[in-house]
Amino acid sequence: MADYPESLIKSLLLKVKDYPRFSKEEIEKFCWMAVHEHKHGVLPSEYDVREIDEDLFLELLQSFKSKN
């Protein structure tokens, strides 16, 4: 797995928590949205199939779960 700057992970964690209708029960969805927005510059549309950085997604998800 890639090693990402702690500042990037922290900023994405804040972004996740600030999404409208944020829910810990759907944390995978919200982490995916944040990584998608980080990579492509926009939130995903309903049927968006563009690839995301899977390693970043997994690191963000793990960081969220360990800190919350």
Secondary structure, 3 states (H helix, E strand, C coil): CCCCCHHHHHHHHHHHHHCCCCCHHHHHHHHHHHHHHHHHCCCCCCCCCCCCCHHHHHHHHHHHHHHC
